[in-house]
Amino acid sequence: GNSVTQMEGPVTLSEEAFLTINCTYTATGYPSLFWYVQYPGEGLQLLLKATKADDKGSNKGFEATYRKETTSFHLEKGSVQVSDSAVYFCALSDPNTGNQFYFGTGTSLTVIP
Amino acid sequence: DSGVTQTPKHLITATGQRVTLRCSPRSGDLSVYWYQQSLDQGLQFLIQYYNGEERAKGNILERFSAQQFPDLHSELNLSSLELGDSALYFCASKSDGDTGELFFGEGSRLTVL
């Protein structure tokens, strides 16, 4: 079946540090992969996505590359800011299952000045 | 603004009661998804509708039900409420196609006392 496993949190970083949040997936078909971000008190917002192998999604300095060989979609940012403090969710959607979405458990990030 | 509207934003009620949460999807989106987010269980998929028809069911309790109306808005009905039903309930909508993302509303926070 389909599933997403992401790095346990919480993660605490100093401002300007490098961020990596690991995400691996299991899928029966050719899924699309997503990173969503949830700021305190808000709903989930799409951060970036990739729809096929070797695609790189990027937005607001965040990047993630769809790696089919390692079934991974790790989120990276070179220099985090305090405003990046949020919960990050990795997700996949599988057209073979009627576009069901499968979410990871979320990783809480706190960036301190 | 995602274009997905949820009401009410906050709801406080007592055990044993029944509530209805409402969702208006983005203009043109036929798919509506409902999720429950609680502190200890992350984001749990409840149910999906497509153009008025139930498409998939997740971990939705028998006390909960949902429907999508001809104008595409959706309602989630929660009955015989228990303390453990206290959570954020999110609605999301999606356009047709296999690679599109979910657009989330801001959620309805339910507190059962």
Interface residues (C-beta under 8 A of the other chain):
Chain A: S32 F34 Y36 E42 G43 L44 Q45 L46 K49 T51 F89 S93 P95 T97 G98 N99 Q100 F101 F103 G104 T105 G106
Chain B: S2 V4 S31 Y33 G42 L43 F45 Q48 R55 A56 F90 A92 K94 D98 T99 G100 E101 L102 F103 F104 G105 E106 G107
